[in-house]
Amino acid sequence: MKTLQLSTAILLGLLSTASMAQQSSVKSIFETDLPDIEGREAVVLEVIYPPGAASASHRHNAHTFVYVLEGTVEMQVAGGELKRLGVGQTFYETPNDIHSVSRNASETEPAKVLVFFIKMKGAPSTEPAVS
């Protein structure tokens, strides 16, 4: 649980920007070991981006699946195509990807996504990208 709290704190830091008065919120929904995949766990988070919120470049070191619940977000991995996603659309990152763009596409409405990780047990879900 300490790892999840640390991962959530890191993710909150990455999702906030210096110019925003309001921070994105991250809520842990579910965490479980994956007994058929030795050393791996699944983590599910709900992330709410305030209007105009964006994160700094980061990586997840996990198979990462994003599902848009509300609003519109823009996602991109380094070297990949910028994706604009609405409700019901998905985004995938490999463990080796740098998540270069992660932002709410609206300056007036919040956006909400569900994030599902398959990662090494106990490893942080998110860390800053190293240039």
C-alpha positions in Angstrom: 0.0 0.0 0.0 2.9 2.4 0.7 4.1 1.9 -2.9 0.6 2.8 -4.2 0.5 5.9 -2.0 4.0 6.9 -3.3 2.9 6.2 -6.9 -0.2 8.3 -6.4 1.8 11.1 -5.0 4.2 11.0 -7.9 1.3 10.9 -10.4 -0.3 13.9 -8.7 2.9 15.8 -8.9 3.2 15.0 -12.6 -0.4 16.0 -13.4 -0.1 19.4 -11.7 1.4 22.4 -13.4 2.9 25.5 -12.0 0.4 27.8 -13.6 -2.7 25.8 -12.4 -4.4 26.8 -9.2 -6.2 23.5 -9.2 -4.5 20.1 -9.2 -5.6 16.9 -10.9 -6.9 14.3 -8.6 -6.0 10.7 -8.6 -8.1 8.1 -6.8 -7.0 4.5 -6.3 -9.8 2.2 -7.5 -8.3 -1.3 -7.4 -5.0 -3.1 -6.8 -4.3 -6.9 -7.0 -1.5 -9.4 -7.6 -1.6 -11.3 -10.8 -0.9 -14.9 -9.7 -0.6 -16.2 -13.3 2.0 -13.6 -14.2 4.8 -13.9 -11.6 5.9 -10.7 -10.0 3.2 -8.6 -11.6 0.3 -6.6 -10.3 -2.7 -4.7 -11.7 -3.5 -1.2 -10.5 -6.6 0.9 -11.6 -6.7 4.6 -11.0 -9.3 7.3 -11.7 -7.7 10.6 -12.8 -9.6 13.9 -13.0 -8.0 16.7 -15.0 -9.3 20.2 -14.3 -9.8 22.4 -17.3 -6.5 23.1 -19.1 -4.5 20.6 -16.9 -1.5 18.9 -18.4 1.3 16.7 -17.0 5.0 16.9 -17.5 6.7 14.2 -19.6 6.8 10.9 -17.7 6.9 7.2 -18.0 5.0 4.4 -16.4 7.3 1.3 -16.8 4.0 -0.6 -17.2 1.5 -1.7 -19.8 -0.8 1.2 -19.5 -4.4 1.4 -20.7 -6.3 4.7 -20.5 -10.1 4.8 -21.0 -11.9 8.2 -21.2 -14.9 8.5 -18.9 -15.7 12.2 -19.3 -14.5 15.1 -21.5 -11.7 15.1 -24.1 -8.0 14.4 -23.5 -4.9 14.5 -25.7 -2.3 11.7 -25.3 1.0 11.0 -27.1 4.0 8.9 -26.5 7.4 10.1 -27.7 7.7 9.5 -31.5 4.0 8.6 -31.8 1.0 10.4 -33.1 -0.9 12.9 -31.0 -4.3 11.3 -30.2 -7.4 13.4 -29.2 -9.7 11.1 -27.3 -13.4 11.5 -26.3 -15.7 9.5 -24.1 -15.3 5.7 -24.6 -12.0 6.0 -26.5 -8.8 4.3 -25.3 -5.0 4.8 -25.4 -2.2 2.3 -24.8 1.4 2.7 -23.7 4.1 0.0 -23.6 6.4 -0.2 -20.6 9.2 1.5 -22.7 7.2 4.5 -23.8 7.7 8.1 -22.7 4.3 9.7 -22.1 5.2 13.0 -23.7 1.6 14.5 -23.8 -1.2 14.0 -21.3 -3.6 16.8 -21.0 -7.2 17.9 -20.8 -8.1 19.3 -24.3 -10.6 21.7 -22.8 -9.9 25.0 -21.1 -13.4 25.1 -19.6 -14.5 21.5 -18.8 -12.9 18.8 -16.6 -11.9 15.4 -18.1 -11.9 12.1 -16.3 -10.0 8.9 -17.3 -9.6 5.4 -15.9 -6.0 4.2 -16.0 -5.2 0.5 -15.8 -1.6 -0.6 -15.2 0.0 -4.1 -15.4 3.4 -3.5 -13.8 6.1 -5.1 -11.6 4.8 -5.7 -8.1 5.8 -2.9 -5.8 7.3 -0.7 -8.5 6.1 2.9 -8.8 3.3 3.4 -11.4 4.7 6.7 -12.6 8.1 8.4 -12.7 9.5 11.5 -14.4 11.0 10.9 -17.9 14.7 11.1 -18.1 15.9 13.1 -21.1 
